[in-house]
Amino acid sequence: MSFAEKAKNKAEELTGMAKERVGDATDNERLEAEGATQRTEARARQAGGQAKEAGRDVKEAFRG
């Protein structure tokens, strides 16, 4: 995962978190749910990228 992808995912996560908090503060359930979904999707992409990097590290370790 490139630095740009990591930064984009982090920005997406923070945007989702902000939407979630604004939705909670204004009793806007739709905005709150949208923010939670956006944050969760960004975290899932980050986890996928980390798993992919870990797989490459293991592969490299066996190549030695």
PyMOL Python script that loads the backbone (N, CA, C, O; Angstrom):
from pymol import cmd

cmd.read_pdbstr("""\
ATOM      1  N   MET A   1       0.850  -1.162   0.000  1.00  0.00           N
ATOM      2  CA  MET A   1       0.000   0.000   0.000  1.00  0.00           C
ATOM      3  C   MET A   1       0.899   1.229   0.000  1.00  0.00           C
ATOM      4  O   MET A   1       1.780   1.370   0.848  1.00  0.00           O
ATOM      5  N   SER A   2       0.669   2.096  -0.942  1.00  0.00           N
ATOM      6  CA  SER A   2       1.502   3.288  -1.057  1.00  0.00           C
ATOM      7  C   SER A   2       1.142   4.317   0.018  1.00  0.00           C
ATOM      8  O   SER A   2       0.097   4.240   0.664  1.00  0.00           O
ATOM      9  N   PHE A   3       2.036   5.265   0.177  1.00  0.00           N
ATOM     10  CA  PHE A   3       1.801   6.326   1.157  1.00  0.00           C
ATOM     11  C   PHE A   3       0.536   7.097   0.817  1.00  0.00           C
ATOM     12  O   PHE A   3      -0.224   7.474   1.709  1.00  0.00           O
ATOM     13  N   ALA A   4       0.307   7.332  -0.474  1.00  0.00           N
ATOM     14  CA  ALA A   4      -0.885   8.073  -0.891  1.00  0.00           C
ATOM     15  C   ALA A   4      -2.160   7.322  -0.517  1.00  0.00           C
ATOM     16  O   ALA A   4      -3.129   7.930  -0.065  1.00  0.00           O
ATOM     17  N   GLU A   5      -2.163   6.009  -0.703  1.00  0.00           N
ATOM     18  CA  GLU A   5      -3.327   5.203  -0.340  1.00  0.00           C
ATOM     19  C   GLU A   5      -3.552   5.214   1.173  1.00  0.00           C
ATOM     20  O   GLU A   5      -4.688   5.297   1.638  1.00  0.00           O
ATOM     21  N   LYS A   6      -2.460   5.129   1.932  1.00  0.00           N
ATOM     22  CA  LYS A   6      -2.570   5.170   3.393  1.00  0.00           C
ATOM     23  C   LYS A   6      -3.141   6.505   3.847  1.00  0.00           C
ATOM     24  O   LYS A   6      -4.009   6.552   4.719  1.00  0.00           O
ATOM     25  N   ALA A   7      -2.654   7.582   3.259  1.00  0.00           N
ATOM     26  CA  ALA A   7      -3.132   8.920   3.618  1.00  0.00           C
ATOM     27  C   ALA A   7      -4.600   9.091   3.239  1.00  0.00           C
ATOM     28  O   ALA A   7      -5.377   9.673   3.995  1.00  0.00           O
ATOM     29  N   LYS A   8      -4.974   8.582   2.071  1.00  0.00           N
ATOM     30  CA  LYS A   8      -6.358   8.683   1.624  1.00  0.00           C
ATOM     31  C   LYS A   8      -7.286   7.906   2.565  1.00  0.00           C
ATOM     32  O   LYS A   8      -8.358   8.394   2.924  1.00  0.00           O
ATOM     33  N   ASN A   9      -6.878   6.708   2.960  1.00  0.00           N
ATOM     34  CA  ASN A   9      -7.687   5.913   3.880  1.00  0.00           C
ATOM     35  C   ASN A   9      -7.818   6.588   5.236  1.00  0.00           C
ATOM     36  O   ASN A   9      -8.893   6.578   5.836  1.00  0.00           O
ATOM     37  N   LYS A  10      -6.734   7.174   5.720  1.00  0.00           N
ATOM     38  CA  LYS A  10      -6.779   7.861   7.015  1.00  0.00           C
ATOM     39  C   LYS A  10      -7.696   9.077   6.935  1.00  0.00           C
ATOM     40  O   LYS A  10      -8.472   9.332   7.856  1.00  0.00           O
ATOM     41  N   ALA A  11      -7.611   9.824   5.844  1.00  0.00           N
ATOM     42  CA  ALA A  11      -8.479  10.988   5.659  1.00  0.00           C
ATOM     43  C   ALA A  11      -9.938  10.548   5.589  1.00  0.00           C
ATOM     44  O   ALA A  11     -10.815  11.205   6.149  1.00  0.00           O
ATOM     45  N   GLU A  12     -10.194   9.443   4.906  1.00  0.00           N
ATOM     46  CA  GLU A  12     -11.552   8.911   4.803  1.00  0.00           C
ATOM     47  C   GLU A  12     -12.075   8.483   6.178  1.00  0.00           C
ATOM     48  O   GLU A  12     -13.241   8.705   6.508  1.00  0.00           O
ATOM     49  N   GLU A  13     -11.200   7.871   6.968  1.00  0.00           N
ATOM     50  CA  GLU A  13     -11.580   7.453   8.320  1.00  0.00           C
ATOM     51  C   GLU A  13     -11.925   8.667   9.181  1.00  0.00           C
ATOM     52  O   GLU A  13     -12.927   8.656   9.897  1.00  0.00           O
ATOM     53  N   LEU A  14     -11.105   9.706   9.114  1.00  0.00           N
ATOM     54  CA  LEU A  14     -11.352  10.907   9.910  1.00  0.00           C
ATOM     55  C   LEU A  14     -12.611  11.640   9.455  1.00  0.00           C
ATOM     56  O   LEU A  14     -13.341  12.193  10.278  1.00  0.00           O
ATOM     57  N   THR A  15     -12.865  11.645   8.152  1.00  0.00           N
ATOM     58  CA  THR A  15     -14.083  12.258   7.630  1.00  0.00           C
ATOM     59  C   THR A  15     -15.307  11.516   8.144  1.00  0.00           C
ATOM     60  O   THR A  15     -16.294  12.129   8.553  1.00  0.00           O
ATOM     61  N   GLY A  16     -15.231  10.186   8.118  1.00  0.00           N
ATOM     62  CA  GLY A  16     -16.335   9.383   8.630  1.00  0.00           C
ATOM     63  C   GLY A  16     -16.576   9.624  10.106  1.00  0.00           C
ATOM     64  O   GLY A  16     -17.719   9.703  10.557  1.00  0.00           O
ATOM     65  N   MET A  17     -15.492   9.741  10.855  1.00  0.00           N
ATOM     66  CA  MET A  17     -15.598   9.988  12.286  1.00  0.00           C
ATOM     67  C   MET A  17     -16.264  11.349  12.541  1.00  0.00           C
ATOM     68  O   MET A  17     -17.100  11.485  13.434  1.00  0.00           O
ATOM     69  N   ALA A  18     -15.883  12.338  11.751  1.00  0.00           N
ATOM     70  CA  ALA A  18     -16.469  13.673  11.906  1.00  0.00           C
ATOM     71  C   ALA A  18     -17.961  13.643  11.581  1.00  0.00           C
ATOM     72  O   ALA A  18     -18.766  14.231  12.302  1.00  0.00           O
ATOM     73  N   LYS A  19     -18.329  12.961  10.499  1.00  0.00           N
ATOM     74  CA  LYS A  19     -19.741  12.856  10.140  1.00  0.00           C
ATOM     75  C   LYS A  19     -20.532  12.166  11.247  1.00  0.00           C
ATOM     76  O   LYS A  19     -21.640  12.573  11.596  1.00  0.00           O
ATOM     77  N   GLU A  20     -19.933  11.120  11.781  1.00  0.00           N
ATOM     78  CA  GLU A  20     -20.592  10.369  12.848  1.00  0.00           C
ATOM     79  C   GLU A  20     -20.850  11.263  14.065  1.00  0.00           C
ATOM     80  O   GLU A  20     -21.935  11.235  14.647  1.00  0.00           O
ATOM     81  N   ARG A  21     -19.863  12.038  14.434  1.00  0.00           N
ATOM     82  CA  ARG A  21     -20.005  12.926  15.604  1.00  0.00           C
ATOM     83  C   ARG A  21     -20.999  14.045  15.355  1.00  0.00           C
ATOM     84  O   ARG A  21     -21.788  14.384  16.237  1.00  0.00           O
ATOM     85  N   VAL A  22     -20.967  14.626  14.155  1.00  0.00           N
ATOM     86  CA  VAL A  22     -21.921  15.688  13.818  1.00  0.00           C
ATOM     87  C   VAL A  22     -23.327  15.111  13.808  1.00  0.00           C
ATOM     88  O   VAL A  22     -24.257  15.737  14.317  1.00  0.00           O
ATOM     89  N   GLY A  23     -23.492  13.931  13.237  1.00  0.00           N
ATOM     90  CA  GLY A  23     -24.798  13.283  13.219  1.00  0.00           C
ATOM     91  C   GLY A  23     -25.307  13.010  14.627  1.00  0.00           C
ATOM     92  O   GLY A  23     -26.492  13.183  14.913  1.00  0.00           O
ATOM     93  N   ASP A  24     -24.408  12.584  15.497  1.00  0.00           N
ATOM     94  CA  ASP A  24     -24.788  12.320  16.885  1.00  0.00           C
ATOM     95  C   ASP A  24     -25.187  13.615  17.589  1.00  0.00           C
ATOM     96  O   ASP A  24     -26.174  13.651  18.324  1.00  0.00           O
ATOM     97  N   ALA A  25     -24.421  14.666  17.362  1.00  0.00           N
ATOM     98  CA  ALA A  25     -24.688  15.944  18.033  1.00  0.00           C
ATOM     99  C   ALA A  25     -25.986  16.591  17.552  1.00  0.00           C
ATOM    100  O   ALA A  25     -26.646  17.302  18.309  1.00  0.00           O
ATOM    101  N   THR A  26     -26.351  16.344  16.293  1.00  0.00           N
ATOM    102  CA  THR A  26     -27.549  16.971  15.729  1.00  0.00           C
ATOM    103  C   THR A  26     -28.738  16.016  15.663  1.00  0.00           C
ATOM    104  O   THR A  26     -29.777  16.350  15.092  1.00  0.00           O
ATOM    105  N   ASP A  27     -28.586  14.837  16.243  1.00  0.00           N
ATOM    106  CA  ASP A  27     -29.627  13.801  16.196  1.00  0.00           C
ATOM    107  C   ASP A  27     -30.018  13.437  14.764  1.00  0.00           C
ATOM    108  O   ASP A  27     -31.180  13.139  14.486  1.00  0.00           O
ATOM    109  N   ASN A  28     -29.052  13.463  13.876  1.00  0.00           N
ATOM    110  CA  ASN A  28     -29.261  13.077  12.484  1.00  0.00           C
ATOM    111  C   ASN A  28     -28.765  11.641  12.330  1.00  0.00           C
ATOM    112  O   ASN A  28     -27.572  11.410  12.129  1.00  0.00           O
ATOM    113  N   GLU A  29     -29.668  10.691  12.422  1.00  0.00           N
ATOM    114  CA  GLU A  29     -29.291   9.280  12.396  1.00  0.00           C
ATOM    115  C   GLU A  29     -28.680   8.871  11.058  1.00  0.00           C
ATOM    116  O   GLU A  29     -27.766   8.048  11.015  1.00  0.00           O
ATOM    117  N   ARG A  30     -29.189   9.452   9.961  1.00  0.00           N
ATOM    118  CA  ARG A  30     -28.663   9.114   8.638  1.00  0.00           C
ATOM    119  C   ARG A  30     -27.197   9.523   8.516  1.00  0.00           C
ATOM    120  O   ARG A  30     -26.367   8.748   8.041  1.00  0.00           O
ATOM    121  N   LEU A  31     -26.887  10.736   8.945  1.00  0.00           N
ATOM    122  CA  LEU A  31     -25.509  11.217   8.874  1.00  0.00           C
ATOM    123  C   LEU A  31     -24.602  10.412   9.806  1.00  0.00           C
ATOM    124  O   LEU A  31     -23.464  10.100   9.456  1.00  0.00           O
ATOM    125  N   GLU A  32     -25.099  10.086  10.964  1.00  0.00           N
ATOM    126  CA  GLU A  32     -24.336   9.293  11.920  1.00  0.00           C
ATOM    127  C   GLU A  32     -24.021   7.906  11.338  1.00  0.00           C
ATOM    128  O   GLU A  32     -22.894   7.425  11.455  1.00  0.00           O
ATOM    129  N   ALA A  33     -25.005   7.277  10.723  1.00  0.00           N
ATOM    130  CA  ALA A  33     -24.812   5.953  10.123  1.00  0.00           C
ATOM    131  C   ALA A  33     -23.874   6.027   8.922  1.00  0.00           C
ATOM    132  O   ALA A  33     -23.034   5.149   8.728  1.00  0.00           O
ATOM    133  N   GLU A  34     -24.019   7.072   8.125  1.00  0.00           N
ATOM    134  CA  GLU A  34     -23.145   7.260   6.971  1.00  0.00           C
ATOM    135  C   GLU A  34     -21.689   7.413   7.416  1.00  0.00           C
ATOM    136  O   GLU A  34     -20.781   6.843   6.811  1.00  0.00           O
ATOM    137  N   GLY A  35     -21.483   8.176   8.463  1.00  0.00           N
ATOM    138  CA  GLY A  35     -20.136   8.372   8.993  1.00  0.00           C
ATOM    139  C   GLY A  35     -19.551   7.092   9.542  1.00  0.00           C
ATOM    140  O   GLY A  35     -18.372   6.804   9.335  1.00  0.00           O
ATOM    141  N   ALA A  36     -20.373   6.311  10.249  1.00  0.00           N
ATOM    142  CA  ALA A  36     -19.898   5.044  10.800  1.00  0.00           C
ATOM    143  C   ALA A  36     -19.508   4.088   9.677  1.00  0.00           C
ATOM    144  O   ALA A  36     -18.485   3.409   9.760  1.00  0.00           O
ATOM    145  N   THR A  37     -20.321   4.040   8.637  1.00  0.00           N
ATOM    146  CA  THR A  37     -20.020   3.176   7.494  1.00  0.00           C
ATOM    147  C   THR A  37     -18.736   3.612   6.811  1.00  0.00           C
ATOM    148  O   THR A  37     -17.890   2.778   6.485  1.00  0.00           O
ATOM    149  N   GLN A  38     -18.585   4.891   6.594  1.00  0.00           N
ATOM    150  CA  GLN A  38     -17.395   5.425   5.933  1.00  0.00           C
ATOM    151  C   GLN A  38     -16.145   5.119   6.752  1.00  0.00           C
ATOM    152  O   GLN A  38     -15.117   4.728   6.200  1.00  0.00           O
ATOM    153  N   ARG A  39     -16.235   5.294   8.052  1.00  0.00           N
ATOM    154  CA  ARG A  39     -15.091   5.023   8.937  1.00  0.00           C
ATOM    155  C   ARG A  39     -14.742   3.540   8.924  1.00  0.00           C
ATOM    156  O   ARG A  39     -13.568   3.175   8.861  1.00  0.00           O
ATOM    157  N   THR A  40     -15.754   2.690   8.983  1.00  0.00           N
ATOM    158  CA  THR A  40     -15.530   1.249   8.995  1.00  0.00           C
ATOM    159  C   THR A  40     -14.908   0.774   7.690  1.00  0.00           C
ATOM    160  O   THR A  40     -13.998  -0.055   7.704  1.00  0.00           O
ATOM    161  N   GLU A  41     -15.389   1.289   6.563  1.00  0.00           N
ATOM    162  CA  GLU A  41     -14.831   0.904   5.267  1.00  0.00           C
ATOM    163  C   GLU A  41     -13.364   1.317   5.156  1.00  0.00           C
ATOM    164  O   GLU A  41     -12.541   0.562   4.638  1.00  0.00           O
ATOM    165  N   ALA A  42     -13.042   2.502   5.638  1.00  0.00           N
ATOM    166  CA  ALA A  42     -11.656   2.967   5.583  1.00  0.00           C
ATOM    167  C   ALA A  42     -10.761   2.085   6.452  1.00  0.00           C
ATOM    168  O   ALA A  42      -9.648   1.744   6.052  1.00  0.00           O
ATOM    169  N   ARG A  43     -11.239   1.721   7.623  1.00  0.00           N
ATOM    170  CA  ARG A  43     -10.458   0.835   8.501  1.00  0.00           C
ATOM    171  C   ARG A  43     -10.269  -0.534   7.869  1.00  0.00           C
ATOM    172  O   ARG A  43      -9.208  -1.143   8.009  1.00  0.00           O
ATOM    173  N   ALA A  44     -11.284  -1.019   7.181  1.00  0.00           N
ATOM    174  CA  ALA A  44     -11.182  -2.326   6.524  1.00  0.00           C
ATOM    175  C   ALA A  44     -10.135  -2.279   5.410  1.00  0.00           C
ATOM    176  O   ALA A  44      -9.356  -3.218   5.252  1.00  0.00           O
ATOM    177  N   ARG A  45     -10.114  -1.196   4.645  1.00  0.00           N
ATOM    178  CA  ARG A  45      -9.094  -1.055   3.592  1.00  0.00           C
ATOM    179  C   ARG A  45      -7.699  -0.993   4.201  1.00  0.00           C
ATOM    180  O   ARG A  45      -6.757  -1.576   3.665  1.00  0.00           O
ATOM    181  N   GLN A  46      -7.567  -0.285   5.322  1.00  0.00           N
ATOM    182  CA  GLN A  46      -6.272  -0.206   6.000  1.00  0.00           C
ATOM    183  C   GLN A  46      -5.832  -1.587   6.479  1.00  0.00           C
ATOM    184  O   GLN A  46      -4.668  -1.959   6.325  1.00  0.00           O
ATOM    185  N   ALA A  47      -6.750  -2.336   7.052  1.00  0.00           N
ATOM    186  CA  ALA A  47      -6.423  -3.679   7.546  1.00  0.00           C
ATOM    187  C   ALA A  47      -6.039  -4.591   6.386  1.00  0.00           C
ATOM    188  O   ALA A  47      -5.114  -5.395   6.503  1.00  0.00           O
ATOM    189  N   GLY A  48      -6.743  -4.466   5.277  1.00  0.00           N
ATOM    190  CA  GLY A  48      -6.411  -5.262   4.095  1.00  0.00           C
ATOM    191  C   GLY A  48      -5.021  -4.944   3.577  1.00  0.00           C
ATOM    192  O   GLY A  48      -4.273  -5.845   3.196  1.00  0.00           O
ATOM    193  N   GLY A  49      -4.679  -3.684   3.563  1.00  0.00           N
ATOM    194  CA  GLY A  49      -3.350  -3.272   3.118  1.00  0.00           C
ATOM    195  C   GLY A  49      -2.266  -3.775   4.059  1.00  0.00           C
ATOM    196  O   GLY A  49      -1.191  -4.180   3.616  1.00  0.00           O
ATOM    197  N   GLN A  50      -2.547  -3.749   5.351  1.00  0.00           N
ATOM    198  CA  GLN A  50      -1.571  -4.236   6.328  1.00  0.00           C
ATOM    199  C   GLN A  50      -1.383  -5.742   6.194  1.00  0.00           C
ATOM    200  O   GLN A  50      -0.263  -6.239   6.318  1.00  0.00           O
ATOM    201  N   ALA A  51      -2.464  -6.471   5.943  1.00  0.00           N
ATOM    202  CA  ALA A  51      -2.367  -7.921   5.767  1.00  0.00           C
ATOM    203  C   ALA A  51      -1.566  -8.245   4.509  1.00  0.00           C
ATOM    204  O   ALA A  51      -0.765  -9.180   4.492  1.00  0.00           O
ATOM    205  N   LYS A  52      -1.789  -7.473   3.476  1.00  0.00           N
ATOM    206  CA  LYS A  52      -1.059  -7.675   2.226  1.00  0.00           C
ATOM    207  C   LYS A  52       0.440  -7.435   2.440  1.00  0.00           C
ATOM    208  O   LYS A  52       1.272  -8.195   1.946  1.00  0.00           O
ATOM    209  N   GLU A  53       0.774  -6.376   3.178  1.00  0.00           N
ATOM    210  CA  GLU A  53       2.179  -6.083   3.471  1.00  0.00           C
ATOM    211  C   GLU A  53       2.801  -7.175   4.333  1.00  0.00           C
ATOM    212  O   GLU A  53       3.956  -7.550   4.130  1.00  0.00           O
ATOM    213  N   ALA A  54       2.035  -7.686   5.297  1.00  0.00           N
ATOM    214  CA  ALA A  54       2.542  -8.756   6.158  1.00  0.00           C
ATOM    215  C   ALA A  54       2.804 -10.010   5.335  1.00  0.00           C
ATOM    216  O   ALA A  54       3.793 -10.707   5.564  1.00  0.00           O
ATOM    217  N   GLY A  55       1.941 -10.298   4.395  1.00  0.00           N
ATOM    218  CA  GLY A  55       2.138 -11.445   3.512  1.00  0.00           C
ATOM    219  C   GLY A  55       3.409 -11.307   2.700  1.00  0.00           C
ATOM    220  O   GLY A  55       4.147 -12.276   2.521  1.00  0.00           O
ATOM    221  N   ARG A  56       3.664 -10.106   2.209  1.00  0.00           N
ATOM    222  CA  ARG A  56       4.907  -9.871   1.456  1.00  0.00           C
ATOM    223  C   ARG A  56       6.128 -10.048   2.347  1.00  0.00           C
ATOM    224  O   ARG A  56       7.145 -10.594   1.918  1.00  0.00           O
ATOM    225  N   ASP A  57       6.026  -9.581   3.596  1.00  0.00           N
ATOM    226  CA  ASP A  57       7.141  -9.727   4.532  1.00  0.00           C
ATOM    227  C   ASP A  57       7.450 -11.196   4.806  1.00  0.00           C
ATOM    228  O   ASP A  57       8.612 -11.597   4.864  1.00  0.00           O
ATOM    229  N   VAL A  58       6.401 -11.989   4.972  1.00  0.00           N
ATOM    230  CA  VAL A  58       6.596 -13.432   5.209  1.00  0.00           C
ATOM    231  C   VAL A  58       7.224 -14.076   3.986  1.00  0.00           C
ATOM    232  O   VAL A  58       8.133 -14.898   4.103  1.00  0.00           O
ATOM    233  N   LYS A  59       6.742 -13.703   2.831  1.00  0.00           N
ATOM    234  CA  LYS A  59       7.284 -14.250   1.579  1.00  0.00           C
ATOM    235  C   LYS A  59       8.770 -13.930   1.453  1.00  0.00           C
ATOM    236  O   LYS A  59       9.573 -14.784   1.079  1.00  0.00           O
ATOM    237  N   GLU A  60       9.119 -12.695   1.767  1.00  0.00           N
ATOM    238  CA  GLU A  60      10.523 -12.270   1.708  1.00  0.00           C
ATOM    239  C   GLU A  60      11.368 -13.000   2.739  1.00  0.00           C
ATOM    240  O   GLU A  60      12.528 -13.311   2.471  1.00  0.00           O
ATOM    241  N   ALA A  61      10.811 -13.281   3.913  1.00  0.00           N
ATOM    242  CA  ALA A  61      11.547 -13.979   4.954  1.00  0.00           C
ATOM    243  C   ALA A  61      11.901 -15.409   4.524  1.00  0.00           C
ATOM    244  O   ALA A  61      12.970 -15.920   4.859  1.00  0.00           O
ATOM    245  N   PHE A  62      10.995 -16.042   3.784  1.00  0.00           N
ATOM    246  CA  PHE A  62      11.272 -17.407   3.327  1.00  0.00           C
ATOM    247  C   PHE A  62      12.243 -17.429   2.157  1.00  0.00           C
ATOM    248  O   PHE A  62      12.950 -18.416   1.955  1.00  0.00           O
ATOM    249  N   ARG A  63      12.281 -16.359   1.394  1.00  0.00           N
ATOM    250  CA  ARG A  63      13.249 -16.281   0.289  1.00  0.00           C
ATOM    251  C   ARG A  63      14.671 -16.152   0.846  1.00  0.00           C
ATOM    252  O   ARG A  63      15.640 -16.680   0.299  1.00  0.00           O
ATOM    253  N   GLY A  64      14.740 -15.424   1.960  1.00  0.00           N
ATOM    254  CA  GLY A  64      15.968 -15.282   2.702  1.00  0.00           C
ATOM    255  C   GLY A  64      17.031 -14.567   2.062  1.00  0.00           C
ATOM    256  O   GLY A  64      18.106 -14.411   2.641  1.00  0.00           O
TER     257      GLY A  64
END
""", "prot")
cmd.dss("prot")
cmd.show_as("cartoon", "prot")
cmd.util.cbc("prot")
cmd.orient("prot")
